[in-house]
Amino acid sequence: MKMYNNIELIRKDDHQDSGVANIEGYAHAKELTSSMITMSEFYQSCKSYPIVFAKNEEEGWFAVALLGLEKENIFLNEDGTWREGCYIPSYIRRYPFIYIRNEDDLLLGFDATHKIKKEDAGDRYFFDENGETTEFVTKVLTFMNQVQNSTKETKEFIETLAEMDILEESTISGKNSKGKDIAVNGFWILKEEKLAKLTKKNKAKLCEQNYMQPITAHLISLSNIPSLG
């Protein structure tokens, strides 16, 4: 399910007099049944969500937290607030901002559904009177870069697991609100049996790269699968 409706690249020529509204709550994630997460979020996420692995159209690996099984984020309350005590993934918190790839560069964009006039934006406007990006944009970019760097590290982590052949494609099963069985495909999980049979060299590599901690969080998180349905 998509979260963004009208993405625009933030450019001085187009947004010199624009800002973005302050978005309260997480209604934009209402239809999300999964959210990308990074390795740095595994410990917090594993307490509430199953963490599984997936591939994009270019066969690139990423990690996701499962938020539901059928067209609805079960962690979102009716008033748009998140379920108390549950970690909110950075992918959802970064909204309405998004990185747009342009060849080798990543450029900052946003969901223009929330574009407002500069004079109405408080400190949430994009460019000052000299056409320079504001402190607000600088803070957004700092957060976005942190997420992007962690996303790259997460991809490398999962690639290592795949190369060691300890991932296995799996079907996530549960029941919907009417008691009907649901099965969701296209996810991979780590198989403990395969992990146990790794060579000493590969086990040492996982330890040297500090990968055992996120592996443990992933395995713990799978106990949350029954709570999805």
N, C-alpha and C positions, 0 to 999 in steps of 0.2 A: 504494500500500500504506500502511496506517495505522501510525503509530508509537505512538499513545496508546491505551490500553485502557479507562481508567476516570477520566475527567477530573472533578476537583472544584475548585470555587472556594475559595481559601484565605480563610476567615472566622474571626474570633475565636470566635464562638459554637460553631463546629464543630471548630476545630483549636487551641484554647487549650493542649491537652495533647498536641499532635502534632508530629511532625517528619518528615523524609524520609530514607530510607536513602542512603548514599553508593553511587552506581552506578559500578561499575568496568567499563570497556570500552564497546562500542557495539553490543551484541547487539540493542538496540531498533531499530537501523537495518538489520537483516539483510535485510529484504524490500524496502527502498527502492531503486528504480531511478533515482530522481532526488531532488535536495534543493534547496530554495529557497536562493539565495545573494543577497547584496547587492552593489552596485557596488563597495564597498570591498574585497570579497573576490575580485574578478576577477583581479587580478595573481597572487595565490597559487593560485587555482583553475585558471587556464588552463594551468598546467604539467602537470596530471594529468587534467582532465576537459574534455569539450566543454561549453561554456556556450551555452545556447540560451534563447529567450524563449517565454513561454506566457501564456495568459489564464485567469482563473478564471471561475466561473459568472456573475459580474457584469461580465464583459468587462474586468476590471482586469488590467493587465500585471504580470508578475513574471519574474524570471530564475531559471533552474535549472542546476545542474551535473548532468550525466548520470552515473549510477553503475552502469549496466547496462542491458540491453535486455529481459531476460526474468525477472521475478519474483525477482531476486537482486542484491544489492549485491556487485559483484565486487571492491570495495576493502576488504571486511571479511574478516579472517582467521577461521579456524575457532574460534580461542580468543576471539573477540570484539574483538580489537585491530584497529586500522586499518592499512592497508598502509603500511609505513614510507616516510617521505619525502613522503607525500601530505597536502595540507591537509584539515582536517576542517571542514566548513561549520558556521557558527554555529547554523543551524537544528537541526543534530544535537547540537551541544554544549550547547544550552540545555535539552535534555531532563533531567528530567521536567517542566520548567516550560513554561507556555504562556500567552499572553494570550487572554482571552475578551472579546469585544466585548459591551458592554451599552449600547445606544443610542449615545451619543457617547463613552462611556468604555471604557477597556481595563482589565480586572481580571485579577489574577494567579491562575492556576490551576495545577494539577499533576496528574500521573498518580498517582492514589491507590493504584495497585498497589504503590507503594513507600512508603506511609505507615507510620510506626512510632511507638511511644510516645516522648514527649518525653524521658524518662529514658534512653532507648536511643539518642538521636539525636546525642549529642555536642554540637557547636555548630550542628547542622543542624536546629534547631527554629524554629517560626514566631513565637511570641509569648512575651514574658517574663512575670514574675509580676504585672506591672502591666497586662498586656494590650496592651503596645506591641510593634510589630514589631521583630524582632531585627536585629542587624547583618548576620546571614546573609541575611535577606530583603532588606535594603537593598542588599546587593551583587548579589543576583539581579536586583532591579529596575533597578539601574544598567546591568547587562549587557543586560537585556531592552529597555530604552529605547534603548540604543545601536543594537541590531539593528532596532528598530521605526523609528527615525529614518532609518537607512540604507535600510530597505525602502521608505520613502516616496520618498527621493531616487532609488532605482533605478526605481521606477514612473514618476517624472517623466522620467527619462532615456529609458526605452523608449517612453513616449508621444511624446517628441520625435522619435525615430527613425520611429515609425509615422506621425506627421503629415507627415514628409518623404517618406513612401512609399519607404523604402529597406529595409524588411523584406519577407521573402517566406516564406510557409509552406513547410515542407520535410519530407521523410520521412527519418528516420534509419534507415539500413540496416546490418545486420551478420549474424553467424552465431552460433547458440547452441553449447553445448558438444558437441552431436551433429552439428554442421556444417549444421544446418538454417537457411535464410535467414529473417531476422526483419526486419520493417519497423514502425517506430513513427511514428505521425502526431501532429499537433497542436502542433508546435513551429515557431517562426519563427527565421530567421537573417538577418543583414544581408548584402545582396548588394553586393559590391565594385563591380560595374558601375554600380549605381544611385548608390552613394556618389560615384563619380568624376564623375557627371553632375550633381551638385548645383549649384545656383547659388552664386555667390560669397557671397551674403548668408547662405545656409544653412550653408555651410562655415565662415564666420566665426562664426556662432552656435554651432556645435558646438565650435569652439576656445575661444570666450569662456566657455562653460559647462564647460570642461575635460572634454568628452565624448570627445575623440579617444583619450584613454588607455584608457578601458574599451572603446571600439570596437576598438582594436588588440588588447587582451587577448582579446576575444570572437573575433576573426578568427583569432588564433593558436591558440586553444583548439580550433577545429574540426578541427585536425590530429590530435586525440586520438580522433576518432570510430572509426577502424579498430580501436583497442585495446579497444573495448567488446565485440567479438564475435570 
